[in-house]
Amino acid sequence: MHLVETMAYAGEKPWHGLGNKLAPQQPVDVWKKQAGMDWRIEASEVRYVTGSSHLGAIHAFPEQKVLYRSDTHAPLAVVSKRFQVVQPEEVLEFYRDLTEVSGFELETAGVLREGRKFWALARTGQSVSLKGRDRVDGFLLLATACDGTLATTAQFTSVRVVCNNTLQIALGHSSGAIKVPHRSQFDPEAVKRQLGITVSSWDGFVARMKALVERPVDPDSVEALLRRVLTYPGPDSNTGVVNEQAVANVRALYEGGGRGALMASSRGTAWGVLNSVTEFVDFHRRARTEDHRRDAAWFGQGAQIKQRAWDELMRLVA
């Protein structure tokens, strides 16, 4: 069962091998069609029937509205009447001036869970090679959901080319994500101003990655660090239980099993530890499907694990 409903991509085939492949630098309107994002979310008031289904009276429930797809009329969610919808095309339109003027290139876009969640990911054009061979590229991800599971979220993300690991780029002291809750109007220009689509955040991120590459880590510290990062909530909410299986899996990736683990940038370094965690989250963590894993790695528990690993490693190089 795939969560991905429709999808388009340029460049490498994505994580589950599905989707429509596009030639580079296609206009936004082609992406809308090929990514299956050329429909709208419509709204209708909630109605219910009392009495027998044949003769009952129909009533309205004015506090709520049903959201449904304009093309198939399939229901998407029941939300409060104050809920502000972001349309699929708005997610792609966000990138129009970035691709036409600022040199960004759309990489993937698509629809998850029958249309309840949709996203687009674009290359920013920023890139660095660590120790000469280990390339990391910069991306900007924009995603939203109409069922209340995700605020409209814009975040810078890095992708390590050798293994396709993804990591959210922290901007200064913030988490790097701009979140617009659905009770507010989505204003793309305000979000771009907040992101400050500039090279300064990327430069700071590169400096931190280089510090991780230069920081050797002894095996005992690796074990202790992973045991702090790879936990799940215990019966008492204040304590985390160490996920022993995950620790063993990540150790194996770090010690040579991971893609790129034996590169000069990774072997025995804090950068190697970080990438063993991100590879585990993106590709090996238990999940019902590949799509569920990717969803968690971008927005859910997987993203939180990566953030914990980043925070721990930043303390090492501080």
C-alpha positions as CSV (number, residue, x, y, z in Angstrom):
1,M,0.0,0.0,0.0
2,H,1.6,3.3,-1.1
3,L,0.7,6.6,0.7
4,V,1.9,8.4,-2.5
5,E,-1.1,9.0,-4.7
6,T,0.7,10.8,-7.5
7,M,4.2,12.2,-7.9
8,A,6.6,13.7,-10.4
9,Y,10.4,14.0,-10.2
10,A,13.4,15.3,-12.0
11,G,16.8,13.8,-11.5
12,E,17.3,10.5,-9.6
13,K,14.4,8.1,-9.2
14,P,12.9,8.7,-5.7
15,W,12.7,6.4,-2.7
16,H,9.9,4.1,-3.9
17,G,10.6,4.1,-7.6
18,L,7.2,5.6,-8.5
19,G,6.2,8.8,-10.3
20,N,6.4,10.6,-13.6
21,K,9.9,11.5,-14.6
22,L,10.3,15.0,-16.0
23,A,13.1,16.6,-18.1
24,P,15.0,19.2,-16.1
25,Q,13.7,22.8,-15.8
26,Q,10.1,22.2,-16.7
27,P,7.7,25.1,-16.0
28,V,5.5,25.0,-12.8
29,D,2.4,24.3,-14.9
30,V,3.9,21.1,-16.2
31,W,4.7,20.0,-12.7
32,K,1.1,20.7,-11.5
33,K,-0.2,18.3,-14.1
34,Q,2.5,15.6,-13.9
35,A,2.6,15.6,-10.1
36,G,-1.2,15.2,-9.9
37,M,-1.7,18.6,-8.3
38,D,-4.0,20.2,-10.8
39,W,-7.2,19.9,-8.7
40,R,-8.7,22.1,-5.9
41,I,-9.9,21.4,-2.4
42,E,-13.6,22.4,-2.2
43,A,-15.6,22.9,1.0
44,S,-19.2,22.1,1.9
45,E,-21.1,22.4,5.1
46,V,-21.6,19.2,7.1
47,R,-25.1,17.7,6.9
48,Y,-26.6,14.7,8.7
49,V,-29.9,12.8,8.6
50,T,-32.1,12.1,11.6
51,G,-34.8,9.4,11.7
52,S,-34.9,6.6,9.1
53,S,-32.5,7.0,6.2
54,H,-35.4,7.2,3.7
55,L,-37.7,9.6,5.4
56,G,-35.4,11.4,7.9
57,A,-34.9,15.1,8.1
58,I,-31.6,16.6,6.9
59,H,-29.9,19.1,9.3
60,A,-26.7,21.2,8.9
61,F,-23.9,21.4,11.4
62,P,-22.6,24.9,10.8
63,E,-19.4,24.8,13.0
64,Q,-17.7,22.3,10.7
65,K,-17.1,21.9,6.9
66,V,-16.2,18.9,4.8
67,L,-13.2,19.3,2.5
68,Y,-13.3,17.3,-0.8
69,R,-11.4,17.0,-4.1
70,S,-12.8,19.0,-7.0
71,D,-11.9,16.2,-9.5
72,T,-13.1,13.0,-7.9
73,H,-15.3,14.5,-5.1
74,A,-13.6,12.1,-2.7
75,P,-13.8,13.4,0.9
76,L,-10.6,14.6,2.5
77,A,-11.4,15.8,6.0
78,V,-14.0,17.4,8.3
79,V,-12.5,20.6,9.8
80,S,-13.6,23.6,11.7
81,K,-15.2,26.3,9.5
82,R,-12.3,28.6,10.5
83,F,-9.8,26.2,8.9
84,Q,-7.8,28.0,6.1
85,V,-7.2,25.7,3.2
86,V,-3.9,25.8,1.2
87,Q,-4.5,24.5,-2.3
88,P,-2.2,22.0,-4.0
89,E,-1.3,24.5,-6.7
90,E,-0.3,27.1,-4.1
91,V,2.5,24.7,-2.9
92,L,3.9,24.7,-6.5
93,E,3.3,28.4,-7.2
94,F,5.4,29.1,-4.1
95,Y,8.4,28.1,-6.3
96,R,7.5,29.9,-9.5
97,D,9.7,33.0,-8.9
98,L,12.3,30.9,-7.2
99,T,12.7,28.7,-10.2
100,E,12.3,31.5,-12.8
101,V,14.5,34.1,-11.1
102,S,16.5,32.6,-8.3
103,G,18.0,29.5,-9.9
104,F,16.0,26.9,-7.9
105,E,15.1,23.7,-9.6
106,L,12.1,21.5,-8.7
107,E,13.2,18.0,-7.7
108,T,10.0,16.2,-6.5
109,A,6.4,17.1,-5.9
110,G,3.3,15.0,-5.2
111,V,0.3,14.0,-3.3
112,L,0.1,11.7,-0.2
113,R,-2.8,9.9,1.4
114,E,-5.5,10.4,-1.3
115,G,-4.8,14.2,-1.4
116,R,-4.8,15.0,2.3
117,K,-1.0,15.9,2.2
118,F,1.1,17.3,-0.6
119,W,4.6,18.7,-1.0
120,A,7.2,20.0,-3.3
121,L,11.0,19.9,-3.0
122,A,13.4,22.1,-4.9
123,R,17.2,22.3,-5.2
124,T,18.5,25.7,-4.1
125,G,21.7,25.4,-6.2
126,Q,23.8,25.3,-3.0
127,S,26.3,22.5,-2.7
128,V,29.5,21.5,-0.8
129,S,32.0,18.7,-1.1
130,L,33.4,17.6,2.3
131,K,37.0,16.2,2.1
132,G,36.7,16.7,-1.6
133,R,34.4,13.8,-2.3
134,D,31.4,13.7,0.0
135,R,28.8,16.0,-1.7
136,V,25.9,17.6,0.2
137,D,23.2,19.6,-1.7
138,G,20.8,22.2,-0.4
139,F,17.0,21.9,-0.9
140,L,13.8,23.8,0.1
141,L,10.8,21.6,1.1
142,L,7.3,23.0,1.3
143,A,4.5,20.7,2.5
144,T,1.0,21.0,4.0
145,A,-2.0,18.8,4.9
146,C,-5.7,19.5,4.9
147,D,-6.6,17.1,7.6
148,G,-5.0,18.9,10.5
149,T,-1.9,16.6,10.7
150,L,0.6,19.2,9.4
151,A,0.8,22.9,9.5
152,T,2.0,24.4,6.2
153,T,5.7,24.0,6.7
154,A,8.7,25.4,4.7
155,Q,12.1,24.1,5.6
156,F,15.6,24.0,4.2
157,T,16.8,20.4,3.9
158,S,20.2,18.9,2.9
159,V,20.7,15.7,0.9
160,R,23.9,13.8,1.1
161,V,24.4,12.5,-2.4
162,V,26.2,9.2,-1.6
163,C,23.3,7.9,0.3
164,N,20.3,10.3,-0.3
165,N,20.1,10.9,3.5
166,T,18.0,14.0,4.3
167,L,18.6,16.4,7.2
168,Q,16.7,19.6,8.1
169,I,19.1,22.5,8.1
170,A,18.9,24.4,11.3
171,L,19.0,28.2,10.8
172,G,20.9,29.8,13.7
173,H,19.1,28.8,16.9
174,S,15.8,28.0,15.3
175,S,14.8,24.6,14.0
176,G,14.9,26.0,10.4
177,A,11.2,25.3,9.7
178,I,8.6,28.1,9.2
179,K,5.2,26.7,10.2
180,V,1.9,28.4,9.3
181,P,-1.0,27.0,11.2
182,H,-4.2,26.5,9.3
183,R,-6.1,29.0,11.4
184,S,-3.9,31.7,9.6
185,Q,-3.9,32.7,6.0
186,F,-0.8,31.2,4.1
187,D,1.1,34.2,2.8
188,P,3.9,32.8,0.5
189,E,5.8,36.2,0.3
190,A,5.8,36.5,4.1
191,V,7.2,32.9,4.5
192,K,9.9,33.7,1.9
193,R,10.9,36.8,3.9
194,Q,11.0,34.7,7.1
195,L,13.1,32.0,5.5
196,G,15.3,34.8,4.3
197,I,16.2,32.8,1.2
198,T,19.8,33.7,1.4
199,V,23.1,31.9,1.4
200,S,23.9,32.9,4.9
201,S,22.0,30.0,6.5
202,W,23.7,27.5,4.1
203,D,27.2,28.9,4.9
204,G,26.6,28.4,8.6
205,F,25.4,24.9,8.0
206,V,28.5,24.1,5.9
207,A,30.7,25.4,8.7
208,R,28.9,23.0,11.1
209,M,29.2,20.0,8.8
210,K,32.9,20.7,8.3
211,A,33.3,20.8,12.1
212,L,31.6,17.4,12.4
213,V,34.0,16.0,9.7
214,E,37.0,17.2,11.7
215,R,35.8,15.9,15.0
216,P,37.0,12.3,15.8
217,V,34.8,10.2,18.1
218,D,35.9,7.2,20.1
219,P,33.8,4.1,20.1
220,D,32.6,4.4,23.7
221,S,31.3,8.0,23.1
222,V,29.4,6.7,20.0
223,E,27.7,4.0,22.0
224,A,26.7,6.5,24.8
225,L,25.5,9.1,22.3
226,L,23.3,6.6,20.3
227,R,21.8,5.4,23.6
228,R,20.7,9.0,24.4
229,V,19.3,9.6,20.9
230,L,17.6,6.3,20.0
231,T,14.9,6.1,22.7
232,Y,11.2,5.8,22.8
233,P,8.8,7.0,25.5
234,G,8.6,4.7,28.5
235,P,5.6,3.9,30.7
236,D,6.6,7.0,32.8
237,S,6.5,9.8,30.3
238,N,9.6,11.5,31.9
239,T,11.9,8.6,30.9
240,G,12.9,7.2,27.6
241,V,13.6,3.5,27.0
242,V,16.7,2.8,24.8
243,N,15.8,1.1,21.6
244,E,18.5,-1.6,21.7
245,Q,17.7,-2.9,18.2
246,A,18.0,0.6,16.7
247,V,21.3,1.2,18.5
248,A,22.7,-2.0,17.1
249,N,21.5,-1.2,13.6
250,V,23.0,2.3,13.7
251,R,26.3,1.0,15.1
252,A,26.5,-1.4,12.2
253,L,25.9,1.4,9.7
254,Y,28.5,3.6,11.4
255,E,31.1,0.8,11.5
256,G,31.1,0.3,7.7
257,G,27.6,-1.0,6.7
258,G,26.3,2.5,5.8
259,R,26.6,4.1,2.4
260,G,29.5,6.4,2.5
261,A,30.5,5.1,6.0
262,L,34.1,4.4,4.9
263,M,34.7,7.8,3.2
264,A,37.4,9.9,4.7
265,S,34.8,12.4,5.9
266,S,32.8,9.8,7.8
267,R,35.2,7.1,9.2
268,G,35.5,7.6,12.9
269,T,34.0,11.1,12.8
270,A,31.0,12.9,14.3
271,W,29.8,13.4,10.7
272,G,29.8,9.6,10.2
273,V,27.7,9.2,13.4
274,L,25.2,11.8,12.2
275,N,24.9,10.0,8.8
276,S,24.5,6.6,10.3
277,V,21.5,8.0,12.3
278,T,20.0,9.7,9.2
279,E,20.4,6.7,7.0
280,F,18.7,4.5,9.6
281,V,15.8,6.9,9.9
282,D,15.4,7.4,6.1
283,F,15.9,3.8,5.0
284,H,16.0,1.2,7.8
285,R,13.7,2.3,10.6
286,R,10.7,0.0,11.1
287,A,7.6,1.3,9.2
288,R,4.5,0.0,7.5
289,T,5.7,1.1,4.1
290,E,8.5,3.1,2.5
291,D,6.1,6.1,2.3
292,H,5.2,6.0,6.0
293,R,8.9,5.9,6.7
294,R,9.6,9.0,4.5
295,D,6.7,10.8,6.0
296,A,8.1,10.2,9.5
297,A,11.6,11.1,8.4
298,W,10.5,14.5,7.0
299,F,7.7,15.4,9.5
300,G,7.3,12.9,12.3
301,Q,9.2,10.9,14.8
302,G,12.0,10.2,12.4
303,A,12.7,13.9,12.0
304,Q,12.8,14.2,15.8
305,I,15.4,11.5,16.1
306,K,17.6,13.3,13.6
307,Q,17.2,16.6,15.4
308,R,18.2,14.9,18.7
309,A,21.3,13.4,17.0
310,W,22.2,16.9,15.5
311,D,21.8,18.6,18.9
312,E,24.0,16.0,20.7
313,L,26.7,16.3,18.0
314,M,26.6,20.1,18.0
315,R,27.4,19.9,21.8
316,L,30.5,17.8,20.8
317,V,31.9,20.4,18.4
318,A,30.8,23.5,20.4
